[in-house]
Amino acid sequence: MPIGVDYGGTKIEAIAIAPDGQELSRRRIATPRHDYAGSLTAIARIVAEVKELSGLHAEPVGIGIPGAVGADGKVFNGNSTWLIGQELASDLQGLMGCVVRVANDANCFVLSEAIDGAGRGAKIVFGAILGTGVGGGLVIDGNMIEGASGMAGEWGHSPLPIGDVEEFPGPECFCGRRGCVEQWLSGPGLEADYARDCAIPVGTGPRVQEILARAQEGEAQAESALLRHRRRLARALAGVVNVLDPDVIVLGGGVSNLPGLAEELPELMRPHVYSTHTNVVVRRAIFGDSSGVRGAARIARGEAFL
């Protein structure tokens, strides 16, 4: 019975799950930020606690991280910068004495949903995470597709397809480019768009939930911001459909919970999809915030990689 760990910027969560997907135990602790050695110790401790609670011994461990692992075994990209350049899997194997496999957290999310979540039974599942950032992952026939450089499915730093001349060249992104999908479709991206439309400094306006509340009360600018967000998301996902033609798109992250978002996307995408008929289904994640850690447990045995 494998163990999964979701390593985030603020918390580390670990679970043990049975082959049928039943959760056996779960633990959560704060992440030692900017402390690689402390993170190794914290992961080892929480894994040991989960093993003890579940009565397990030398089981394999899968870890989802905000980043990717290169062919040299070193972590690259991701906002937990203290992991970058480190051989995380090797270091943890030496510390814990068991097999450790590391993958991108968005890939873990979509793997979980493809196996027994919102994409269960589908051949091609694309996962789109809309939260503080924008991430993505791809699963085909139950296998996580990582790609030649470990970045398959990562659409957050692709340019948003331009629908209006006023969108060009787009907001600056931390990656050094402009107009990235993440800068439009993440929670902060939606908040910044609302602020620009209201002519107030970016970062000083309402958060996503307040924008939603204002829209529900009939505020025109909030309603317009949410509509622009949906139309932009539809254009961006239509590009994914044109390349991958997935059976199911699973939405995760806090922004995915906006009322009506998943339900309206197929029709909003239709004008931007090349095919005259598309059967893509858009669904919210069934396991929500737990999808990442459940997917990490799925990769522990190394049976879901391609």
Buried (B, 14 or more C-beta within 10 A) or exposed (E): BBBBBBBBEEEBBBBBBEEEBEBBBBBEBEBBEEEBEEBBEBBBBBBBBBBEBBEBEEBBBBBBBBBBBEEEEBBBBBEBBBBBEBBBBEBBBEBBEBBBBBBBBBBBBBBBBBBBBBBEEBEBBBBBBBBBBBBBBBBBEBBBBBEEEBBBBBBBBBBBBBEEEEBEEBBEBEEEBEBBBBBBBBBBBBBBBBBBBEEEEEEEBBEBEEBBEBBEEEBEEBBBBBEBBBBBBBBBBBBBBBEBBBBBBBBBBBBBBBEEBBEBBBEBBBEBBEEEEBEBBBBBBBBBBBBBBBBBBBBBBEEBBE
